[in-house]
Amino acid sequence: MKFLGIDFGHKRVGLAVSDDLNITAQGLGFVHFTDICQFIRHLSQLIENKGITSIVIGNPVNMSGKDSPGSRKVKDLAEKINKELNINVNLWDERLTTVSAQRILISANITRKKRKEKVDSLAAQIMLQNFLDHLENNRQM
């Protein structure tokens, strides 16, 4: 099984992919989100080219753990992807992944302009890595 991680944003969507053993997540950059049909076509190509078998989409829940206004959009997106591409889609709590990504980039002295280019992909990578770590921890139990 190979996972594609998606950090969905209004303008940009960060992407990450797991390695073949599901040990690590690597960033794939970001795509500009303009149209759901175009985005699904892009995902279809990624799925084919990278051998993706399952998708993990970050669910932007509130700090309390309850759904946020963005959660409904993400759930709708997950349903459309599942329906159109016939692939398993998992929702995963993405609280503070963007904050973590910003802190990592700032501590690495990345300029503000470069951070803007990298933050979405790094947030997707952090979210997917958390998901992979969860899978590994559950296997060990």
C-alpha positions in Angstrom: 0.0 0.0 0.0 1.3 3.5 -0.9 -0.3 6.7 0.4 -0.8 10.1 -1.0 -1.1 12.9 1.6 -3.2 16.0 0.8 -3.2 19.2 2.7 -6.2 21.0 1.2 -6.2 24.7 1.0 -8.4 27.3 -0.7 -5.7 28.4 -3.1 -2.9 25.7 -2.8 -3.0 22.0 -2.1 0.1 20.5 -0.5 1.0 17.0 -1.5 3.2 14.2 0.0 3.7 10.6 -0.8 4.8 7.6 1.4 7.7 5.4 0.6 6.9 1.8 -0.5 7.3 0.5 3.1 5.1 3.3 4.6 7.9 4.4 6.9 8.5 7.9 5.7 6.6 10.7 3.9 8.2 12.9 1.2 6.9 16.2 0.0 5.7 16.5 -3.6 5.2 20.2 -3.7 1.9 21.9 -4.2 -0.7 22.5 -6.9 -2.8 25.6 -7.3 -6.5 24.7 -6.7 -8.8 26.3 -9.2 -11.3 23.6 -10.2 -12.3 20.3 -8.6 -12.4 18.5 -12.0 -8.9 19.7 -12.8 -7.7 18.7 -9.4 -9.1 15.2 -9.7 -7.4 14.7 -13.1 -4.1 15.8 -11.5 -4.7 13.2 -8.7 -5.5 10.5 -11.2 -2.2 11.1 -12.9 -0.3 11.0 -9.6 -2.1 7.8 -8.6 -1.0 6.2 -11.8 2.5 7.5 -11.9 3.4 7.0 -8.2 1.5 3.7 -7.7 -0.8 5.2 -5.0 -3.3 2.8 -3.5 -4.8 5.1 -0.8 -5.2 8.8 0.0 -5.0 10.6 3.3 -6.6 14.1 3.4 -6.0 16.4 6.3 -9.2 17.2 8.2 -9.0 20.8 9.6 -10.8 20.1 12.9 -11.0 22.8 15.6 -8.7 22.6 18.5 -11.6 21.1 20.5 -11.6 18.2 18.0 -15.0 19.2 16.5 -15.5 19.8 12.8 -14.6 23.2 11.5 -16.3 25.0 8.6 -13.4 23.6 6.4 -14.1 20.0 7.5 -17.3 19.9 5.5 -15.4 21.0 2.3 -12.7 18.3 3.0 -15.3 15.6 3.5 -17.1 16.6 0.3 -13.8 16.5 -1.5 -13.0 13.1 -0.1 -16.3 11.7 -1.3 -15.8 13.1 -4.8 -12.3 11.7 -5.0 -13.5 8.3 -3.8 -16.4 8.3 -6.2 -14.4 9.6 -9.3 -11.2 7.6 -8.8 -12.5 4.6 -6.9 -9.7 4.8 -4.3 -9.8 4.6 -0.5 -9.7 8.1 1.1 -8.9 8.5 4.8 -9.5 11.7 6.8 -6.8 12.6 9.3 -6.6 15.3 12.0 -4.3 18.0 10.7 -4.4 20.3 13.7 -1.2 22.4 13.9 0.5 20.9 10.9 0.8 24.2 9.1 2.1 25.8 12.3 4.7 23.1 12.7 5.7 23.5 9.0 6.1 27.2 9.5 8.2 26.8 12.6 10.5 24.3 10.9 11.0 26.6 7.9 11.6 29.6 10.1 14.1 27.7 12.2 15.9 26.7 9.0 16.2 30.4 8.1 14.1 30.0 5.0 13.0 33.4 3.6 9.3 34.4 3.8 9.0 34.0 0.0 10.5 30.5 0.0 8.4 29.5 3.0 5.2 30.4 1.1 6.3 28.0 -1.6 7.2 25.1 0.7 4.8 25.3 3.7 1.9 23.5 2.0 4.0 20.5 0.9 5.7 20.3 4.3 2.3 20.4 6.1 1.1 17.6 3.9 4.3 15.7 4.7 3.9 16.2 8.4 0.3 15.1 8.3 1.1 12.0 6.3 4.0 11.1 8.5 1.7 11.4 11.6 -0.7 9.0 9.8 2.1 6.5 8.9 3.4 6.6 12.5 -0.1 5.9 13.8 -0.3 2.9 11.4 3.0 1.6 12.6 2.1 2.0 16.3 -1.1 0.1 15.8 0.8 -2.7 14.1 3.1 -3.1 17.0 0.3 -3.5 19.5 
